[in-house]
Amino acid sequence: MKMPRQQFATIGVACMFILLSPDVSALRGQYGLAAGLEYSDNALLTANDTQDEWVRSALLGFEVEELTSTIELDVAGVVQYRNFKNHTFNDDVRGDVSALGTWHIVPQRFRWEIEDYFTQLNVNAVDPDTPDNQSNVNAFSTGPVATMRLSPISRSEFGLRISRFNFEEQGVDSTRLLGSGRYFRKHDSRIESSANIVVEQANFDDEDVNPDYLRNDLFLGAESDDRLNQWVVNLGATYIDRDKDDSVSGFLGRIDWRRYFRASSFINVNAIAQLTDTGANLLEAGQRQRVIDSVSDQISGDIFYEKRLEGVYQLGGVNRTGVLRLQYRDEDYETQPLDRRIVGGRAGFILNRSLALAGEAFIDYRHNKFFDQDRTEKDFTSGVSASYRLNRKFTIRGEYTLRNRNSNIPEFDYRENNVYLYLYYGADPVSFRFTPL
């Protein structure tokens, strides 16, 4: 897989944002370099004729942040080169990068926003998650936002966006133009309500495969920016007029609530019901980076109605942290036979024995039901890891992962033992991913 040219454009825009800053000293950054060796006893994830594979890799992880009255910038990611010794797959370069920037041209009145998210998604969700079933995807969006102060407690915002979604060799690339109008009203120092209208024109490169459409969202919103009790609620409706297919409409609802008990302990609940597609889904997930696994992991240009409920409970202490994640997701596609339901969860525990030694263990379960293919799969994944800091700059980390798939069609069962050992300099490069592992 090749890194798309869009990523170089994003890096260029990020550099421009830095140059525009009146205070370069506010720029902060960190990075990590690593060399790794990975072994799998079933690299193809097959029921029979398993293939061993050794993978040598090099990683670069990075983050650049800036926060001033003029510039807000957060760029983070990891880039990895992989060499497959037994040639089970072609050598590749893959990455996971997010970029968010805001240029306050006229503070509190006119700003320019940019965001870009690059990762890999599965081409076919029913096939094993191997390099042959992965494709580079990129969601890029930018545009101006104008703010009009109507009174001390109310304001209006008008925005324009152009977005570009690229899916490597999948025929679902598109360009989108979006306009929005919003009215906000403060009710006290922490709570604000809004009325919103968003209109988006989606133009696909291959309209014969995916028809262009005009989307209209109308919804009411409310949110609280309380430091310990944060929540956002959006309720409304969506109407989509497709050029060559029937129009669709549906309820729009989004609820996100996070309650902190202390700095490292919280509960987070996210509930969504909406019409969406893979590109918009990735853009939304990127905006909530490193929080909850909210991106759909299969590529399609089709519109689908998504119902999703996710929860995270994290209990952190001085030297130990426990995390419990639960997930329910239902995707109903309009035309393609991709309807599915996912129910699962993940439990993890992190123990820091000292400043130098740390360990982690997790268990993950996903129950996948593919309705159009009469296929059910139960995926169990468990693993342990340990890291030891050799000195101030170098750390060695080892991971063992066991993957099992039980399918109602025996030929799709598999079991894999995977060992990954890597030495890194500075920060752990993997920690800069924006999509959860």
C-alpha positions in Angstrom: 0.0 0.0 0.0 1.2 3.5 -0.9 0.8 6.6 1.2 -1.5 9.0 -0.7 -0.4 12.4 -1.9 -3.2 13.9 0.2 -1.0 13.2 3.3 1.8 15.3 1.9 -0.7 18.1 1.3 -1.8 17.9 4.9 1.7 18.1 6.2 2.2 21.2 4.0 -0.9 22.9 5.4 0.3 22.0 9.0 3.6 23.7 8.2 1.8 26.8 6.9 -0.2 27.0 10.1 3.0 26.9 12.1 4.5 29.7 10.0 1.3 31.8 10.5 1.7 31.6 14.3 2.9 34.8 16.0 4.4 32.7 18.8 6.5 29.8 17.6 7.6 29.1 21.1 4.1 27.8 21.8 4.9 24.9 19.5 5.3 21.6 21.3 6.3 18.2 19.8 7.4 14.7 20.6 8.4 11.7 18.6 9.5 8.0 18.9 11.5 5.7 16.7 11.3 1.9 16.8 12.7 -1.3 15.2 10.6 -4.4 15.6 10.4 -8.1 14.9 7.0 -9.9 14.6 6.2 -13.6 14.3 2.9 -15.2 13.3 2.1 -18.9 13.0 -0.9 -18.2 10.8 -0.3 -14.9 8.9 -3.1 -15.6 6.4 -5.7 -16.3 9.2 -6.9 -19.5 7.5 -8.5 -22.7 8.9 -6.0 -24.9 7.0 -2.7 -24.6 5.3 -1.4 -22.1 7.8 1.6 -19.9 6.8 4.3 -18.8 9.2 5.7 -15.3 8.7 8.4 -13.2 10.2 8.0 -9.4 9.8 10.7 -6.8 10.3 9.5 -3.3 10.8 10.6 0.3 11.4 8.3 2.8 13.0 8.1 6.6 13.4 5.5 8.1 15.7 5.1 11.9 16.2 2.9 14.6 17.5 3.0 18.4 17.0 0.8 20.7 19.0 0.3 24.4 19.1 -2.3 26.5 21.0 -2.3 30.3 20.7 -4.9 33.0 20.2 -4.3 32.7 16.5 -3.4 29.0 15.8 -4.7 25.8 17.2 -2.9 22.7 15.7 -2.7 19.1 16.6 -1.0 16.7 14.2 -0.2 13.1 15.3 0.4 9.8 13.7 2.6 6.7 13.2 4.2 5.5 10.0 5.4 1.9 9.7 7.5 0.0 7.1 7.1 -3.8 7.1 9.3 -6.4 5.4 7.8 -9.9 5.1 10.6 -12.5 5.2 8.5 -15.4 3.8 6.8 -13.2 1.2 3.3 -14.0 2.4 2.5 -10.4 1.6 4.2 -7.7 -0.3 6.4 -5.3 1.7 4.5 -2.1 2.5 4.4 1.3 4.2 1.3 2.0 6.2 0.3 4.8 8.5 -2.3 6.2 10.8 -2.3 10.0 10.9 -4.7 12.7 12.1 -4.5 16.5 11.7 -6.7 19.2 13.1 -6.1 22.9 12.7 -7.9 26.2 13.2 -6.6 29.6 12.0 -8.4 32.4 13.9 -8.1 35.0 11.2 -10.3 37.5 13.0 -10.6 36.1 16.6 -14.1 35.2 17.6 -15.5 36.3 14.2 -13.8 34.5 11.3 -11.7 31.3 11.3 -10.5 28.7 8.9 -10.6 25.0 9.9 -8.9 22.0 8.4 -8.9 18.3 9.4 -7.5 15.2 7.8 -7.6 11.5 8.9 -5.6 8.7 7.2 -5.8 5.0 8.2 -6.5 1.5 6.8 -10.0 -0.1 6.7 -11.1 -3.6 5.5 -12.2 -3.9 2.0 -14.5 -6.8 3.0 -15.6 -7.1 6.6 -16.3 -10.8 6.4 -12.7 -11.6 5.3 -9.8 -11.9 7.8 -8.1 -8.7 8.7 -4.9 -9.2 6.7 -2.8 -6.8 4.5 -4.5 -8.2 1.4 -7.9 -7.1 2.8 -6.9 -3.6 3.8 -7.0 -0.4 1.8 -5.7 3.1 2.6 -8.4 5.6 3.2 -8.3 9.3 3.7 -10.8 11.9 4.8 -9.9 15.5 4.3 -12.1 18.6 5.0 -11.5 22.3 5.1 -13.3 25.6 5.0 -14.2 28.9 6.7 -16.6 29.6 9.6 -18.0 33.1 10.2 -19.4 34.1 13.6 -22.0 36.9 14.3 -22.5 38.0 17.9 -26.2 38.7 18.3 -26.2 39.5 22.0 -24.1 38.7 25.1 -25.7 35.2 25.2 -26.4 34.4 21.6 -24.5 34.1 18.3 -24.9 32.6 14.8 -22.3 30.7 12.8 -22.2 30.1 9.0 -19.7 27.6 7.5 -18.6 26.3 4.2 -16.7 23.1 3.7 -15.1 21.2 0.9 -14.2 17.6 1.7 -12.4 14.8 -0.2 -12.7 11.1 0.6 -10.2 8.8 -1.0 -10.4 5.0 -0.8 -7.4 3.3 -2.5 -8.6 1.5 -5.7 -12.1 0.9 -4.3 -14.1 3.1 -6.7 -15.9 5.0 -4.0 -13.9 8.3 -4.0 -16.0 11.4 -3.6 -15.9 15.2 -3.3 -18.4 17.0 -1.0 -19.5 20.6 -0.6 -21.2 21.4 2.7 -22.9 24.5 4.0 -24.1 25.0 7.5 -26.0 27.6 9.6 -26.2 27.4 13.3 -27.8 29.5 16.1 -26.3 29.2 19.7 -27.7 30.5 22.9 -26.0 30.4 26.3 -28.2 29.4 29.3 -25.6 29.7 32.0 -21.8 29.6 32.1 -21.7 25.9 31.2 -24.8 25.0 29.1 -25.5 26.1 25.5 -28.2 25.1 23.1 -28.3 25.3 19.3 -30.5 25.0 16.2 -28.6 23.6 13.2 -29.2 23.1 9.5 -26.5 21.4 7.4 -26.7 20.8 3.6 -24.2 18.6 1.8 -23.8 17.8 -1.9 -21.9 14.5 -2.4 -20.3 13.9 -5.9 -18.8 10.5 -6.5 -16.0 10.0 -9.1 -17.9 7.0 -10.4 -21.6 7.8 -10.3 -22.6 4.6 -12.0 -21.4 2.7 -8.9 -22.5 5.2 -6.3 -25.1 7.8 -7.2 -24.6 11.5 -6.2 -26.9 12.8 -3.5 -28.0 15.9 -1.7 -28.2 15.5 2.1 -30.1 17.8 4.5 -29.7 17.6 8.3 -32.0 19.6 10.6 -31.5 19.2 14.3 -31.5 20.8 17.8 -28.5 20.5 20.1 -27.4 21.2 23.6 -24.1 20.7 25.4 -22.3 21.2 28.7 -18.6 22.1 29.0 -18.5 21.3 32.7 -14.9 20.1 33.3 -16.1 17.0 35.3 -19.5 16.3 33.6 -19.4 16.8 29.8 -22.3 16.0 27.5 -23.6 16.7 24.0 -27.1 16.0 22.6 -28.3 16.4 19.0 -31.8 15.4 17.9 -33.4 15.9 14.5 -33.9 14.4 11.1 -32.0 13.7 7.8 -33.4 13.7 4.3 -31.2 12.4 1.4 -32.2 13.0 -2.2 -30.2 10.6 -4.5 -29.9 11.2 -8.2 -30.5 7.6 -9.4 -32.1 5.9 -6.5 -35.0 6.4 -4.1 -34.7 9.2 -1.6 -34.2 8.2 2.1 -34.9 9.8 5.3 -34.5 9.0 9.0 -34.2 10.1 12.6 -30.9 11.8 13.6 -29.8 11.4 17.2 -26.4 11.7 18.9 -25.7 11.6 22.6 -22.2 11.7 24.1 -21.7 11.8 27.9 -18.4 11.7 29.9 -18.3 11.9 33.7 -14.9 12.2 35.4 -14.4 10.9 39.0 -10.8 12.0 39.0 -8.2 12.8 36.4 -7.7 9.2 35.3 -11.1 7.7 36.1 -14.2 8.3 34.0 -17.3 6.8 32.4 -18.1 7.6 28.8 -21.4 6.7 26.9 -21.9 7.4 23.3 -25.2 6.6 21.5 -25.9 7.3 17.8 -28.7 6.8 15.3 -28.2 8.3 11.9 -27.9 7.9 8.1 -24.2 7.9 7.1 -21.6 6.4 4.9 -18.0 5.2 5.3 -16.4 8.6 4.5 -18.6 10.6 6.8 -18.2 7.9 9.4 -14.4 8.2 9.3 -14.5 12.0 9.5 -16.8 11.8 12.6 -14.6 9.1 14.2 -11.5 11.2 13.7 -13.0 14.2 15.4 -13.4 11.9 18.5 -9.9 10.6 18.2 -8.5 8.2 20.8 -11.8 8.0 22.7 -14.0 5.2 21.4 -13.7 2.9 18.4 -16.4 4.6 16.4 -15.3 4.1 12.8 -17.0 1.5 10.6 -14.3 -1.0 9.6 -15.6 -1.8 6.1 -15.4 0.2 2.9 -18.6 1.1 1.0 -20.0 4.0 -1.0 -23.5 3.0 0.0 -25.6 5.0 2.5 -26.5 3.0 5.7 -28.5 3.6 8.8 -26.3 3.2 11.8 -27.4 2.5 15.3 -24.5 2.5 17.8 -24.2 2.3 21.5 -20.7 2.4 23.1 -19.5 2.7 26.6 -16.1 3.0 28.4 -15.4 2.7 32.1 -11.9 3.5 33.2 -10.7 3.3 36.8 -7.2 4.7 37.2 -4.9 4.7 40.2 -1.3 5.7 41.0 0.2 2.6 39.4 -2.7 0.7 37.9 -5.5 1.3 35.5 -8.5 -0.9 34.5 -10.6 -0.3 31.4 -13.9 -1.8 30.3 -15.4 -1.2 26.8 -18.8 -2.3 25.6 -20.2 -1.9 22.1 -23.3 -2.5 20.1 -23.5 -1.6 16.4 -26.2 -2.2 13.8 -25.7 -1.2 10.1 -28.5 -1.3 7.6 -27.3 -0.6 4.0 -29.7 0.8 1.4 -28.6 -1.2 -1.6 -25.5 -3.4 -0.9 -25.7 -6.7 0.9 -23.6 -5.6 3.8 -26.2 -5.5 6.7 -24.6 -6.6 9.9 -24.8 -6.4 13.7 -21.8 -6.3 16.1 -21.9 -6.9 19.8 -18.8 -7.0 21.8 -16.5 -5.7 24.5 -13.0 -5.4 25.8 -11.5 -5.5 29.2 -7.9 -4.4 29.9 -5.6 -3.9 32.9 -2.4 -1.9 33.0 0.1 -2.2 35.9 3.1 0.0 36.4 5.4 -1.9 38.7 8.0 0.9 38.7 9.2 3.8 36.6 11.0 1.3 34.4 8.7 -1.8 34.3 5.0 -1.9 33.1 2.7 -4.7 32.0 -0.7 -5.0 30.4 -3.3 -7.7 29.7 -6.6 -7.6 27.8 -9.4 -9.8 26.4 -11.6 -8.8 23.5 -14.8 -10.4 22.2 -16.9 -9.5 19.1 -20.0 -11.3 17.8 -20.6 -10.4 14.1 -23.8 -11.3 12.4 -23.9 -10.7 8.6 -27.6 -10.9 7.7 -27.4 -11.0 3.9 -24.9 -13.8 3.9 -26.4 -15.9 6.8 -23.0 -15.8 8.5 -22.1 -15.5 12.2 -18.7 -15.1 13.6 -17.4 -15.0 17.1 -13.9 -13.4 17.5 -11.9 -13.8 20.7 -8.7 -12.0 21.1 -6.5 -11.9 24.2 -3.0 -10.7 24.9 -0.3 -9.7 27.4 2.5 -7.3 27.0 5.4 -5.9 29.1 7.8 -3.0 28.6 11.1 -2.2 30.3 12.9 1.1 30.2 16.6 0.4 29.6 17.6 4.0 30.2 16.2 7.5 29.8 15.8 7.1 26.0 15.4 3.5 25.1 12.6 1.0 26.0 12.0 -2.5 25.0 8.5 -3.9 24.7 7.2 -7.4 24.0 3.6 -8.5 23.1 1.9 -11.8 22.8 -1.6 -12.0 21.1 -3.9 -15.0 20.6 -6.7 -14.6 18.0 -9.5 -17.1 17.5 -12.5 -17.0 15.1 -15.4 -19.4 15.4 -17.7 -19.2 12.4 -20.9 -21.0 11.6 -19.1 -21.9 8.3 -16.1 -24.0 9.5 -13.8 -23.0 6.6 -13.7 -19.5 8.0 -12.4 -20.5 11.4 -8.9 -19.6 12.3 -6.4 -19.5 15.2 -3.3 -17.4 15.4 -0.4 -16.9 17.9 1.4 -13.7 17.4 4.6 -12.4 19.1 5.9 -8.8 18.6 9.1 -7.5 20.1 10.3 -3.9 19.4 12.9 -1.5 20.8 11.9 2.2 20.7 13.7 5.5 21.3 11.8 8.4 22.9 8.0 7.8 23.1 6.3 4.6 22.0 5.4 5.2 18.3 2.3 3.1 18.6 0.9 5.5 21.2 0.4 8.1 18.5 -2.3 6.2 16.6 -5.6 8.0 16.4 -7.7 4.9 15.8 -7.7 2.5 18.7 -6.0 -0.9 18.4 
